[in-house]
Amino acid sequence: MQNIHSSVWLKGILVAALVLCGSFAAAAEPEVKKESAAAAASPAAVPPQGAVARVNGTDISALELRRAKKVLLRGQTVPAEQQAALDTQALEQMISAELLYQAAAKQEIKDLDKQIDAKLAQGKARFKDEQEFKNAIKDLEMDEKDLREYTRRDLLISRFVETAFVAKAAVSEEEIRAFYDQNPDKFKRDETVKASHILIGAESTASADDKKKAREKAGQLRKELAGGADFAALAKGNSTCPSSQQGGDLGFFGKGQMVPAFEKAAFALKPGEISDVVETQFGYHIIKLTERKPAETTAFKDAKAKIEEFLKGQKVNEAIQKYLADAKKTAKIEILLK
């Protein structure tokens, strides 16, 4: 199976070069209704070749549109009746990307080829081998020459966005404070606990005899713990949950994240305490609470940096959208998709 991180890198290059740029691409992605593969149509409804649009004399090909749709769909499919809308959305984003690129291409970047080489090498290193890399770009109807061109466009657009929009976006202390004061719920954290458990699995469909044996085994382990046995060691040697490899550690969790019986038992414990045997639909648990964090509100000083980043991102995205709206008024754009 293709490494998910390497796939994300490859598609990230295309999102930046085809859609908009870097961290602002997500805001432009179309909403796609999830459907099963059997009930949905293939995203390849675009004609196999030819231009689907022209921006200031530069063609956007059907092949490029198919690539863009594959990236935007992220493996999802859409019903046939939504194909035309998806084509239109993807094409609009590609037109926006081309307008950004045409502006970005006017700037000079020192050692651009070296930067391209470095970014490609970094990305290829995420694949387990050369064949996996080739299969990934083949899936997007690309070769290495195509990928190099998209990487070049990505770097140019990224630099243009950075200098023309990001560098000019400023967020005042007053704006940050106002956001914090006006959105108190965003900075509240509910009580959480950190717990470990030992699970002796017995599904709800198990026979009465199997459930009895599982319950008895859990009871025996609880007695061993009462006698001073090491919880993590017993979890590693007996628990049927994958967390057994970490000594049963489940990390921190809040209310609503675990099944009710487990949650009730865990939150009733004090740090260091071990529960009696708890039955759920998964079997029989023994829970040890290791830490508890009370509900709290993140202080302004701790939230300030993230708020500033968020508000700056909003301003940059608004500035890009305004730039594109103005650019489209004077650009010669021909829609050829039928």
Phi and psi restraints in degrees (value plus and minus 20) as a CYANA .aco file:
   2 GLN   PHI     -83.5   -43.5
   2 GLN   PSI     115.5   155.5
   3 ASN   PHI     -80.1   -40.1
   3 ASN   PSI     107.8   147.8
   4 ILE   PHI     -85.7   -45.7
   4 ILE   PSI     -54.7   -14.7
   5 HIS   PHI     -90.2   -50.2
   5 HIS   PSI     -56.6   -16.6
   6 SER   PHI     -88.2   -48.2
   6 SER   PSI     -57.7   -17.7
   7 SER   PHI     -84.3   -44.3
   7 SER   PSI     -61.0   -21.0
   8 VAL   PHI     -81.8   -41.8
   8 VAL   PSI     -60.8   -20.8
   9 TRP   PHI     -81.6   -41.6
   9 TRP   PSI     -68.4   -28.4
  10 LEU   PHI     -81.1   -41.1
  10 LEU   PSI     -65.8   -25.8
  11 LYS   PHI     -91.3   -51.3
  11 LYS   PSI     -47.0    -7.0
  12 GLY   PHI     -83.3   -43.3
  12 GLY   PSI     -58.0   -18.0
  13 ILE   PHI     -79.6   -39.6
  13 ILE   PSI     -64.3   -24.3
  14 LEU   PHI     -91.7   -51.7
  14 LEU   PSI     -57.2   -17.2
  15 VAL   PHI     -80.0   -40.0
  15 VAL   PSI     -65.2   -25.2
  16 ALA   PHI     -86.0   -46.0
  16 ALA   PSI     -61.7   -21.7
  17 ALA   PHI    -101.6   -61.6
  17 ALA   PSI     -49.8    -9.8
  18 LEU   PHI    -118.6   -78.6
  18 LEU   PSI     -54.0   -14.0
  19 VAL   PHI    -118.8   -78.8
  19 VAL   PSI     -96.6   -56.6
  20 LEU   PHI    -159.4  -119.4
  20 LEU   PSI    -121.8   -81.8
  21 CYS   PHI    -179.8  -139.8
  21 CYS   PSI     114.7   154.7
  22 GLY   PHI      19.8    59.8
  22 GLY   PSI    -144.5  -104.5
  23 SER   PHI     -91.3   -51.3
  23 SER   PSI     -29.9    10.1
  24 PHE   PHI    -116.5   -76.5
  24 PHE   PSI     -22.4    17.6
  25 ALA   PHI     -86.7   -46.7
  25 ALA   PSI     -57.4   -17.4
  26 ALA   PHI     -78.6   -38.6
  26 ALA   PSI     -54.2   -14.2
  27 ALA   PHI     -86.3   -46.3
  27 ALA   PSI     -39.4     0.6
  28 ALA   PHI    -118.8   -78.8
  28 ALA   PSI     -24.9    15.1
  29 GLU   PHI     -90.4   -50.4
  29 GLU   PSI     121.1   161.1
  30 PRO   PHI     -93.8   -53.8
  30 PRO   PSI     132.2   172.2
  31 GLU   PHI    -101.9   -61.9
  31 GLU   PSI     104.3   144.3
  32 VAL   PHI    -139.9   -99.9
  32 VAL   PSI     106.5   146.5
  33 LYS   PHI     -92.5   -52.5
  33 LYS   PSI     108.2   148.2
  34 LYS   PHI     -96.8   -56.8
  34 LYS   PSI     114.5   154.5
  35 GLU   PHI    -158.8  -118.8
  35 GLU   PSI     138.4   178.4
  36 SER   PHI     -90.9   -50.9
  36 SER   PSI     134.8   174.8
  37 ALA   PHI     -81.4   -41.4
  37 ALA   PSI     -54.1   -14.1
  38 ALA   PHI     -89.4   -49.4
  38 ALA   PSI     -52.2   -12.2
  39 ALA   PHI    -113.3   -73.3
  39 ALA   PSI     -27.1    12.9
  40 ALA   PHI    -132.5   -92.5
  40 ALA   PSI     141.0   181.0
  41 ALA   PHI    -111.3   -71.3
  41 ALA   PSI     137.3   177.3
  42 SER   PHI     -90.0   -50.0
  42 SER   PSI     127.6   167.6
  43 PRO   PHI     -94.9   -54.9
  43 PRO   PSI     -18.0    22.0
  44 ALA   PHI    -111.3   -71.3
  44 ALA   PSI      18.5    58.5
  45 ALA   PHI     -96.6   -56.6
  45 ALA   PSI     -31.0     9.0
  46 VAL   PHI     -88.4   -48.4
  46 VAL   PSI     121.8   161.8
  47 PRO   PHI     -76.0   -36.0
  47 PRO   PSI     131.2   171.2
  48 PRO   PHI     -86.0   -46.0
  48 PRO   PSI     -45.6    -5.6
  49 GLN   PHI    -173.5  -133.5
  49 GLN   PSI     154.8   194.8
  50 GLY   PHI      75.5   115.5
  50 GLY   PSI     151.1   191.1
  51 ALA   PHI    -106.5   -66.5
  51 ALA   PSI     120.6   160.6
  52 VAL   PHI    -127.8   -87.8
  52 VAL   PSI     -33.0     7.0
  53 ALA   PHI    -183.2  -143.2
  53 ALA   PSI     143.1   183.1
  54 ARG   PHI    -159.6  -119.6
  54 ARG   PSI     107.5   147.5
  55 VAL   PHI    -140.2  -100.2
  55 VAL   PSI      90.0   130.0
  56 ASN   PHI      30.9    70.9
  56 ASN   PSI      20.8    60.8
  57 GLY   PHI      68.6   108.6
  57 GLY   PSI     -26.4    13.6
  58 THR   PHI    -118.6   -78.6
  58 THR   PSI     105.3   145.3
  59 ASP   PHI     -96.4   -56.4
  59 ASP   PSI     123.5   163.5
  60 ILE   PHI    -129.2   -89.2
  60 ILE   PSI      99.1   139.1
  61 SER   PHI    -105.9   -65.9
  61 SER   PSI     142.2   182.2
  62 ALA   PHI     -82.2   -42.2
  62 ALA   PSI     -56.1   -16.1
  63 LEU   PHI     -82.3   -42.3
  63 LEU   PSI     -63.2   -23.2
  64 GLU   PHI     -83.4   -43.4
  64 GLU   PSI     -58.1   -18.1
  65 LEU   PHI     -86.3   -46.3
  65 LEU   PSI     -60.2   -20.2
  66 ARG   PHI     -82.3   -42.3
  66 ARG   PSI     -62.2   -22.2
  67 ARG   PHI     -80.5   -40.5
  67 ARG   PSI     -65.9   -25.9
  68 ALA   PHI     -80.7   -40.7
  68 ALA   PSI     -61.3   -21.3
  69 LYS   PHI     -85.6   -45.6
  69 LYS   PSI     -58.6   -18.6
  70 LYS   PHI     -81.8   -41.8
  70 LYS   PSI     -60.8   -20.8
  71 VAL   PHI     -85.8   -45.8
  71 VAL   PSI     -66.4   -26.4
  72 LEU   PHI     -87.7   -47.7
  72 LEU   PSI     -55.1   -15.1
  73 LEU   PHI     -94.4   -54.4
  73 LEU   PSI     -45.0    -5.0
  74 ARG   PHI      31.8    71.8
  74 ARG   PSI      23.9    63.9
  75 GLY   PHI      66.4   106.4
  75 GLY   PSI     -28.3    11.7
  76 GLN   PHI     -97.7   -57.7
  76 GLN   PSI     148.9   188.9
  77 THR   PHI    -148.8  -108.8
  77 THR   PSI     142.0   182.0
  78 VAL   PHI    -148.2  -108.2
  78 VAL   PSI     131.1   171.1
  79 PRO   PHI     -83.0   -43.0
  79 PRO   PSI     137.1   177.1
  80 ALA   PHI     -77.6   -37.6
  80 ALA   PSI     -55.6   -15.6
  81 GLU   PHI     -91.7   -51.7
  81 GLU   PSI     -32.6     7.4
  82 GLN   PHI    -120.6   -80.6
  82 GLN   PSI     -21.9    18.1
  83 GLN   PHI     -80.8   -40.8
  83 GLN   PSI     -66.6   -26.6
  84 ALA   PHI     -81.6   -41.6
  84 ALA   PSI     -60.8   -20.8
  85 ALA   PHI     -86.0   -46.0
  85 ALA   PSI     -59.6   -19.6
  86 LEU   PHI     -84.9   -44.9
  86 LEU   PSI     -63.6   -23.6
  87 ASP   PHI     -76.7   -36.7
  87 ASP   PSI     -65.4   -25.4
  88 THR   PHI     -84.5   -44.5
  88 THR   PSI     -63.8   -23.8
  89 GLN   PHI     -82.8   -42.8
  89 GLN   PSI     -66.7   -26.7
  90 ALA   PHI     -83.4   -43.4
  90 ALA   PSI     -60.6   -20.6
  91 LEU   PHI     -87.0   -47.0
  91 LEU   PSI     -59.8   -19.8
  92 GLU   PHI     -79.4   -39.4
  92 GLU   PSI     -60.4   -20.4
  93 GLN   PHI     -88.6   -48.6
  93 GLN   PSI     -57.3   -17.3
  94 MET   PHI     -87.0   -47.0
  94 MET   PSI     -56.5   -16.5
  95 ILE   PHI     -83.7   -43.7
  95 ILE   PSI     -62.8   -22.8
  96 SER   PHI     -81.2   -41.2
  96 SER   PSI     -63.6   -23.6
  97 ALA   PHI     -83.0   -43.0
  97 ALA   PSI     -59.3   -19.3
  98 GLU   PHI     -86.6   -46.6
  98 GLU   PSI     -58.8   -18.8
  99 LEU   PHI     -83.9   -43.9
  99 LEU   PSI     -61.1   -21.1
 100 LEU   PHI     -84.4   -44.4
 100 LEU   PSI     -62.5   -22.5
 101 TYR   PHI     -84.4   -44.4
 101 TYR   PSI     -61.9   -21.9
 102 GLN   PHI     -81.5   -41.5
 102 GLN   PSI     -54.7   -14.7
 103 ALA   PHI     -93.5   -53.5
 103 ALA   PSI     -60.1   -20.1
 104 ALA   PHI     -87.9   -47.9
 104 ALA   PSI     -52.4   -12.4
 105 ALA   PHI     -86.2   -46.2
 105 ALA   PSI     -35.1     4.9
 106 LYS   PHI     -98.6   -58.6
 106 LYS   PSI     -36.0     4.0
 107 GLN   PHI    -110.9   -70.9
 107 GLN   PSI     138.2   178.2
 108 GLU   PHI    -128.4   -88.4
 108 GLU   PSI     116.4   156.4
 109 ILE   PHI    -138.9   -98.9
 109 ILE   PSI     102.4   142.4
 110 LYS   PHI     -85.5   -45.5
 110 LYS   PSI     116.5   156.5
 111 ASP   PHI      36.2    76.2
 111 ASP   PSI      20.8    60.8
 112 LEU   PHI     -79.3   -39.3
 112 LEU   PSI     -63.5   -23.5
 113 ASP   PHI     -81.3   -41.3
 113 ASP   PSI     -58.8   -18.8
 114 LYS   PHI     -86.3   -46.3
 114 LYS   PSI     -57.5   -17.5
 115 GLN   PHI     -86.6   -46.6
 115 GLN   PSI     -59.0   -19.0
 116 ILE   PHI     -82.9   -42.9
 116 ILE   PSI     -67.2   -27.2
 117 ASP   PHI     -77.4   -37.4
 117 ASP   PSI     -64.2   -24.2
 118 ALA   PHI     -85.5   -45.5
 118 ALA   PSI     -62.6   -22.6
 119 LYS   PHI     -88.4   -48.4
 119 LYS   PSI     -59.6   -19.6
 120 LEU   PHI     -85.1   -45.1
 120 LEU   PSI     -63.2   -23.2
 121 ALA   PHI     -83.4   -43.4
 121 ALA   PSI     -61.3   -21.3
 122 GLN   PHI     -82.9   -42.9
 122 GLN   PSI     -62.2   -22.2
 123 GLY   PHI     -89.4   -49.4
 123 GLY   PSI     -63.4   -23.4
 124 LYS   PHI     -83.7   -43.7
 124 LYS   PSI     -49.2    -9.2
 125 ALA   PHI     -86.2   -46.2
 125 ALA   PSI     -36.0     4.0
 126 ARG   PHI     -99.3   -59.3
 126 ARG   PSI     -33.6     6.4
 127 PHE   PHI    -109.1   -69.1
 127 PHE   PSI     129.6   169.6
 128 LYS   PHI     -90.4   -50.4
 128 LYS   PSI     -48.0    -8.0
 129 ASP   PHI    -179.6  -139.6
 129 ASP   PSI     156.0   196.0
 130 GLU   PHI     -83.3   -43.3
 130 GLU   PSI     -56.3   -16.3
 131 GLN   PHI     -87.2   -47.2
 131 GLN   PSI     -59.4   -19.4
 132 GLU   PHI     -83.2   -43.2
 132 GLU   PSI     -60.1   -20.1
 133 PHE   PHI     -81.9   -41.9
 133 PHE   PSI     -67.1   -27.1
 134 LYS   PHI     -83.5   -43.5
 134 LYS   PSI     -58.7   -18.7
 135 ASN   PHI     -84.0   -44.0
 135 ASN   PSI     -57.3   -17.3
 136 ALA   PHI     -86.7   -46.7
 136 ALA   PSI     -64.3   -24.3
 137 ILE   PHI     -95.1   -55.1
 137 ILE   PSI     -48.2    -8.2
 138 LYS   PHI     -85.7   -45.7
 138 LYS   PSI     -55.7   -15.7
 139 ASP   PHI     -81.4   -41.4
 139 ASP   PSI     -46.2    -6.2
 140 LEU   PHI    -119.5   -79.5
 140 LEU   PSI      -2.6    37.4
 141 GLU   PHI      35.7    75.7
 141 GLU   PSI      26.2    66.2
 142 MET   PHI    -149.2  -109.2
 142 MET   PSI     142.7   182.7
 143 ASP   PHI    -145.2  -105.2
 143 ASP   PSI    -198.2  -158.2
 144 GLU   PHI     -85.8   -45.8
 144 GLU   PSI     -50.3   -10.3
 145 LYS   PHI     -84.9   -44.9
 145 LYS   PSI     -61.9   -21.9
 146 ASP   PHI     -82.4   -42.4
 146 ASP   PSI     -64.7   -24.7
 147 LEU   PHI     -82.7   -42.7
 147 LEU   PSI     -57.9   -17.9
 148 ARG   PHI     -83.5   -43.5
 148 ARG   PSI     -59.5   -19.5
 149 GLU   PHI     -87.1   -47.1
 149 GLU   PSI     -62.1   -22.1
 150 TYR   PHI     -85.3   -45.3
 150 TYR   PSI     -55.8   -15.8
 151 THR   PHI     -85.3   -45.3
 151 THR   PSI     -60.0   -20.0
 152 ARG   PHI     -81.5   -41.5
 152 ARG   PSI     -66.8   -26.8
 153 ARG   PHI     -82.2   -42.2
 153 ARG   PSI     -60.8   -20.8
 154 ASP   PHI     -78.2   -38.2
 154 ASP   PSI     -68.5   -28.5
 155 LEU   PHI     -83.6   -43.6
 155 LEU   PSI     -61.4   -21.4
 156 LEU   PHI     -86.5   -46.5
 156 LEU   PSI     -66.2   -26.2
 157 ILE   PHI     -84.1   -44.1
 157 ILE   PSI     -62.7   -22.7
 158 SER   PHI     -79.6   -39.6
 158 SER   PSI     -64.2   -24.2
 159 ARG   PHI     -85.0   -45.0
 159 ARG   PSI     -60.3   -20.3
 160 PHE   PHI     -83.2   -43.2
 160 PHE   PSI     -65.8   -25.8
 161 VAL   PHI     -82.8   -42.8
 161 VAL   PSI     -60.4   -20.4
 162 GLU   PHI     -82.7   -42.7
 162 GLU   PSI     -67.7   -27.7
 163 THR   PHI     -99.1   -59.1
 163 THR   PSI     -56.5   -16.5
 164 ALA   PHI    -105.4   -65.4
 164 ALA   PSI     -45.3    -5.3
 165 PHE   PHI    -146.3  -106.3
 165 PHE   PSI     -73.7   -33.7
 166 VAL   PHI     -82.1   -42.1
 166 VAL   PSI     -67.0   -27.0
 167 ALA   PHI     -83.6   -43.6
 167 ALA   PSI     -43.4    -3.4
 168 LYS   PHI    -117.1   -77.1
 168 LYS   PSI     -28.4    11.6
 169 ALA   PHI    -102.7   -62.7
 169 ALA   PSI     104.4   144.4
 170 ALA   PHI    -147.9  -107.9
 170 ALA   PSI     120.9   160.9
 171 VAL   PHI    -141.2  -101.2
 171 VAL   PSI     106.3   146.3
 172 SER   PHI    -102.8   -62.8
 172 SER   PSI     141.4   181.4
 173 GLU   PHI     -79.9   -39.9
 173 GLU   PSI     -56.7   -16.7
 174 GLU   PHI     -85.2   -45.2
 174 GLU   PSI     -59.6   -19.6
 175 GLU   PHI     -86.4   -46.4
 175 GLU   PSI     -61.0   -21.0
 176 ILE   PHI     -83.8   -43.8
 176 ILE   PSI     -65.9   -25.9
 177 ARG   PHI     -83.7   -43.7
 177 ARG   PSI     -60.8   -20.8
 178 ALA   PHI     -82.7   -42.7
 178 ALA   PSI     -61.5   -21.5
 179 PHE   PHI     -83.2   -43.2
 179 PHE   PSI     -62.5   -22.5
 180 TYR   PHI     -82.4   -42.4
 180 TYR   PSI     -65.4   -25.4
 181 ASP   PHI     -90.8   -50.8
 181 ASP   PSI     -52.1   -12.1
 182 GLN   PHI    -106.9   -66.9
 182 GLN   PSI     -27.9    12.1
 183 ASN   PHI    -151.3  -111.3
 183 ASN   PSI      38.1    78.1
 184 PRO   PHI     -79.7   -39.7
 184 PRO   PSI     -53.5   -13.5
 185 ASP   PHI     -84.9   -44.9
 185 ASP   PSI     -45.8    -5.8
 186 LYS   PHI     -91.3   -51.3
 186 LYS   PSI     -34.3     5.7
 187 PHE   PHI    -136.6   -96.6
 187 PHE   PSI      -5.9    34.1
 188 LYS   PHI    -118.6   -78.6
 188 LYS   PSI     118.0   158.0
 189 ARG   PHI    -142.6  -102.6
 189 ARG   PSI     105.9   145.9
 190 ASP   PHI     -91.0   -51.0
 190 ASP   PSI     146.6   186.6
 191 GLU   PHI     -80.9   -40.9
 191 GLU   PSI     118.9   158.9
 192 THR   PHI    -151.0  -111.0
 192 THR   PSI     136.6   176.6
 193 VAL   PHI    -151.4  -111.4
 193 VAL   PSI     134.6   174.6
 194 LYS   PHI    -133.8   -93.8
 194 LYS   PSI     107.6   147.6
 195 ALA   PHI    -161.4  -121.4
 195 ALA   PSI     138.9   178.9
 196 SER   PHI    -140.0  -100.0
 196 SER   PSI     138.9   178.9
 197 HIS   PHI    -169.2  -129.2
 197 HIS   PSI     139.2   179.2
 198 ILE   PHI    -135.3   -95.3
 198 ILE   PSI     104.9   144.9
 199 LEU   PHI    -133.0   -93.0
 199 LEU   PSI     106.3   146.3
 200 ILE   PHI    -124.6   -84.6
 200 ILE   PSI      80.8   120.8
 201 GLY   PHI     -85.6   -45.6
 201 GLY   PSI     117.6   157.6
 202 ALA   PHI    -179.0  -139.0
 202 ALA   PSI      78.9   118.9
 203 GLU   PHI     -83.8   -43.8
 203 GLU   PSI     140.4   180.4
 204 SER   PHI     -81.2   -41.2
 204 SER   PSI     -42.2    -2.2
 205 THR   PHI    -108.7   -68.7
 205 THR   PSI     -22.2    17.8
 206 ALA   PHI     -85.8   -45.8
 206 ALA   PSI     135.7   175.7
 207 SER   PHI     -90.2   -50.2
 207 SER   PSI     141.7   181.7
 208 ALA   PHI     -80.7   -40.7
 208 ALA   PSI     -56.4   -16.4
 209 ASP   PHI     -87.5   -47.5
 209 ASP   PSI     -62.1   -22.1
 210 ASP   PHI     -85.3   -45.3
 210 ASP   PSI     -59.5   -19.5
 211 LYS   PHI     -84.2   -44.2
 211 LYS   PSI     -59.7   -19.7
 212 LYS   PHI     -82.9   -42.9
 212 LYS   PSI     -63.2   -23.2
 213 LYS   PHI     -85.1   -45.1
 213 LYS   PSI     -61.0   -21.0
 214 ALA   PHI     -84.9   -44.9
 214 ALA   PSI     -60.6   -20.6
 215 ARG   PHI     -85.0   -45.0
 215 ARG   PSI     -60.3   -20.3
 216 GLU   PHI     -87.0   -47.0
 216 GLU   PSI     -59.2   -19.2
 217 LYS   PHI     -85.0   -45.0
 217 LYS   PSI     -63.0   -23.0
 218 ALA   PHI     -81.7   -41.7
 218 ALA   PSI     -60.3   -20.3
 219 GLY   PHI     -83.1   -43.1
 219 GLY   PSI     -60.2   -20.2
 220 GLN   PHI     -85.2   -45.2
 220 GLN   PSI     -61.8   -21.8
 221 LEU   PHI     -83.6   -43.6
 221 LEU   PSI     -57.2   -17.2
 222 ARG   PHI     -83.7   -43.7
 222 ARG   PSI     -57.9   -17.9
 223 LYS   PHI     -84.7   -44.7
 223 LYS   PSI     -60.0   -20.0
 224 GLU   PHI     -83.3   -43.3
 224 GLU   PSI     -59.4   -19.4
 225 LEU   PHI     -85.4   -45.4
 225 LEU   PSI     -59.4   -19.4
 226 ALA   PHI     -83.6   -43.6
 226 ALA   PSI     -47.1    -7.1
 227 GLY   PHI    -106.5   -66.5
 227 GLY   PSI     -18.0    22.0
 228 GLY   PHI      86.2   126.2
 228 GLY   PSI     -13.8    26.2
 229 ALA   PHI     -83.0   -43.0
 229 ALA   PSI     132.4   172.4
 230 ASP   PHI     -97.1   -57.1
 230 ASP   PSI     104.6   144.6
 231 PHE   PHI     -82.6   -42.6
 231 PHE   PSI     -68.9   -28.9
 232 ALA   PHI     -81.3   -41.3
 232 ALA   PSI     -59.6   -19.6
 233 ALA   PHI     -85.9   -45.9
 233 ALA   PSI     -61.9   -21.9
 234 LEU   PHI     -86.1   -46.1
 234 LEU   PSI     -56.8   -16.8
 235 ALA   PHI     -83.4   -43.4
 235 ALA   PSI     -65.9   -25.9
 236 LYS   PHI     -82.2   -42.2
 236 LYS   PSI     -55.6   -15.6
 237 GLY   PHI    -109.0   -69.0
 237 GLY   PSI     -34.9     5.1
 238 ASN   PHI    -152.4  -112.4
 238 ASN   PSI     -48.9    -8.9
 239 SER   PHI     -87.7   -47.7
 239 SER   PSI     119.4   159.4
 240 THR   PHI    -113.2   -73.2
 240 THR   PSI     -17.2    22.8
 241 CYS   PHI    -106.0   -66.0
 241 CYS   PSI     123.1   163.1
 242 PRO   PHI     -75.6   -35.6
 242 PRO   PSI     -42.4    -2.4
 243 SER   PHI     -86.1   -46.1
 243 SER   PSI     -29.1    10.9
 244 SER   PHI     -77.9   -37.9
 244 SER   PSI     -50.8   -10.8
 245 GLN   PHI     -85.6   -45.6
 245 GLN   PSI     -41.4    -1.4
 246 GLN   PHI    -125.8   -85.8
 246 GLN   PSI       3.7    43.7
 247 GLY   PHI      51.2    91.2
 247 GLY   PSI       1.7    41.7
 248 GLY   PHI      68.8   108.8
 248 GLY   PSI     -19.0    21.0
 249 ASP   PHI     -84.9   -44.9
 249 ASP   PSI     105.3   145.3
 250 LEU   PHI    -124.9   -84.9
 250 LEU   PSI     -23.1    16.9
 251 GLY   PHI      53.2    93.2
 251 GLY   PSI    -185.5  -145.5
 252 PHE   PHI    -105.0   -65.0
 252 PHE   PSI     124.6   164.6
 253 PHE   PHI    -171.4  -131.4
 253 PHE   PSI     134.4   174.4
 254 GLY   PHI    -127.4   -87.4
 254 GLY   PSI    -198.6  -158.6
 255 LYS   PHI     -88.9   -48.9
 255 LYS   PSI     121.3   161.3
 256 GLY   PHI      74.4   114.4
 256 GLY   PSI     -24.5    15.5
 257 GLN   PHI    -118.1   -78.1
 257 GLN   PSI     -39.6     0.4
 258 MET   PHI    -135.6   -95.6
 258 MET   PSI     144.1   184.1
 259 VAL   PHI     -83.6   -43.6
 259 VAL   PSI     130.3   170.3
 260 PRO   PHI     -72.3   -32.3
 260 PRO   PSI     -67.7   -27.7
 261 ALA   PHI     -83.3   -43.3
 261 ALA   PSI     -60.4   -20.4
 262 PHE   PHI     -86.3   -46.3
 262 PHE   PSI     -66.7   -26.7
 263 GLU   PHI     -79.5   -39.5
 263 GLU   PSI     -67.0   -27.0
 264 LYS   PHI     -78.5   -38.5
 264 LYS   PSI     -64.4   -24.4
 265 ALA   PHI     -87.6   -47.6
 265 ALA   PSI     -63.3   -23.3
 266 ALA   PHI     -84.2   -44.2
 266 ALA   PSI     -65.6   -25.6
 267 PHE   PHI     -93.7   -53.7
 267 PHE   PSI     -34.7     5.3
 268 ALA   PHI    -103.2   -63.2
 268 ALA   PSI     -32.6     7.4
 269 LEU   PHI    -105.7   -65.7
 269 LEU   PSI     138.2   178.2
 270 LYS   PHI    -121.5   -81.5
 270 LYS   PSI     135.3   175.3
 271 PRO   PHI     -72.4   -32.4
 271 PRO   PSI     108.9   148.9
 272 GLY   PHI      76.4   116.4
 272 GLY   PSI     -39.0     1.0
 273 GLU   PHI     -98.8   -58.8
 273 GLU   PSI     132.7   172.7
 274 ILE   PHI    -140.6  -100.6
 274 ILE   PSI     114.1   154.1
 275 SER   PHI     -96.5   -56.5
 275 SER   PSI     146.9   186.9
 276 ASP   PHI     -92.9   -52.9
 276 ASP   PSI     159.5   199.5
 277 VAL   PHI     -87.4   -47.4
 277 VAL   PSI     109.5   149.5
 278 VAL   PHI    -135.0   -95.0
 278 VAL   PSI     107.3   147.3
 279 GLU   PHI    -116.4   -76.4
 279 GLU   PSI     113.3   153.3
 280 THR   PHI    -153.8  -113.8
 280 THR   PSI    -198.3  -158.3
 281 GLN   PHI     -87.0   -47.0
 281 GLN   PSI     -31.0     9.0
 282 PHE   PHI    -114.4   -74.4
 282 PHE   PSI     -34.4     5.6
 283 GLY   PHI     118.4   158.4
 283 GLY   PSI    -161.2  -121.2
 284 TYR   PHI    -140.7  -100.7
 284 TYR   PSI     106.3   146.3
 285 HIS   PHI    -133.2   -93.2
 285 HIS   PSI     128.4   168.4
 286 ILE   PHI    -141.7  -101.7
 286 ILE   PSI     103.3   143.3
 287 ILE   PHI    -133.2   -93.2
 287 ILE   PSI     115.2   155.2
 288 LYS   PHI    -139.4   -99.4
 288 LYS   PSI     102.6   142.6
 289 LEU   PHI    -107.0   -67.0
 289 LEU   PSI     108.1   148.1
 290 THR   PHI    -127.9   -87.9
 290 THR   PSI     -46.3    -6.3
 291 GLU   PHI    -180.4  -140.4
 291 GLU   PSI     131.7   171.7
 292 ARG   PHI    -154.1  -114.1
 292 ARG   PSI     111.7   151.7
 293 LYS   PHI    -134.9   -94.9
 293 LYS   PSI     101.2   141.2
 294 PRO   PHI     -90.1   -50.1
 294 PRO   PSI     141.8   181.8
 295 ALA   PHI     -81.6   -41.6
 295 ALA   PSI     121.7   161.7
 296 GLU   PHI    -175.7  -135.7
 296 GLU   PSI     145.3   185.3
 297 THR   PHI    -130.6   -90.6
 297 THR   PSI     109.1   149.1
 298 THR   PHI     -84.0   -44.0
 298 THR   PSI     108.5   148.5
 299 ALA   PHI     -86.9   -46.9
 299 ALA   PSI     131.6   171.6
 300 PHE   PHI     -75.8   -35.8
 300 PHE   PSI     -62.1   -22.1
 301 LYS   PHI     -83.7   -43.7
 301 LYS   PSI     -49.8    -9.8
 302 ASP   PHI    -103.2   -63.2
 302 ASP   PSI     -45.5    -5.5
 303 ALA   PHI    -112.9   -72.9
 303 ALA   PSI     -35.4     4.6
 304 LYS   PHI     -74.5   -34.5
 304 LYS   PSI     -68.7   -28.7
 305 ALA   PHI     -82.3   -42.3
 305 ALA   PSI     -62.6   -22.6
 306 LYS   PHI     -89.2   -49.2
 306 LYS   PSI     -57.0   -17.0
 307 ILE   PHI     -83.9   -43.9
 307 ILE   PSI     -63.7   -23.7
 308 GLU   PHI     -80.8   -40.8
 308 GLU   PSI     -63.0   -23.0
 309 GLU   PHI     -82.1   -42.1
 309 GLU   PSI     -63.3   -23.3
 310 PHE   PHI     -83.4   -43.4
 310 PHE   PSI     -68.7   -28.7
 311 LEU   PHI     -86.0   -46.0
 311 LEU   PSI     -56.3   -16.3
 312 LYS   PHI     -85.6   -45.6
 312 LYS   PSI     -60.5   -20.5
 313 GLY   PHI     -80.1   -40.1
 313 GLY   PSI     -60.6   -20.6
 314 GLN   PHI     -81.6   -41.6
 314 GLN   PSI     -64.5   -24.5
 315 LYS   PHI     -85.7   -45.7
 315 LYS   PSI     -60.4   -20.4
 316 VAL   PHI     -84.1   -44.1
 316 VAL   PSI     -64.3   -24.3
 317 ASN   PHI     -83.3   -43.3
 317 ASN   PSI     -61.2   -21.2
 318 GLU   PHI     -83.1   -43.1
 318 GLU   PSI     -60.1   -20.1
 319 ALA   PHI     -86.3   -46.3
 319 ALA   PSI     -58.6   -18.6
 320 ILE   PHI     -84.8   -44.8
 320 ILE   PSI     -65.1   -25.1
 321 GLN   PHI     -83.4   -43.4
 321 GLN   PSI     -59.0   -19.0
 322 LYS   PHI     -85.7   -45.7
 322 LYS   PSI     -62.9   -22.9
 323 TYR   PHI     -79.0   -39.0
 323 TYR   PSI     -65.4   -25.4
 324 LEU   PHI     -86.6   -46.6
 324 LEU   PSI     -60.1   -20.1
 325 ALA   PHI     -80.8   -40.8
 325 ALA   PSI     -61.6   -21.6
 326 ASP   PHI     -89.4   -49.4
 326 ASP   PSI     -60.6   -20.6
 327 ALA   PHI     -83.9   -43.9
 327 ALA   PSI     -56.2   -16.2
 328 LYS   PHI     -89.6   -49.6
 328 LYS   PSI     -42.1    -2.1
 329 LYS   PHI     -89.5   -49.5
 329 LYS   PSI     -50.9   -10.9
 330 THR   PHI    -126.9   -86.9
 330 THR   PSI     -34.8     5.2
 331 ALA   PHI     -95.9   -55.9
 331 ALA   PSI     132.8   172.8
 332 LYS   PHI    -115.0   -75.0
 332 LYS   PSI      86.1   126.1
 333 ILE   PHI    -137.7   -97.7
 333 ILE   PSI     104.2   144.2
 334 GLU   PHI    -136.0   -96.0
 334 GLU   PSI     105.2   145.2
 335 ILE   PHI    -115.4   -75.4
 335 ILE   PSI      97.3   137.3
 336 LEU   PHI    -129.2   -89.2
 336 LEU   PSI     -25.4    14.6
 337 LEU   PHI     -87.7   -47.7
 337 LEU   PSI     111.7   151.7
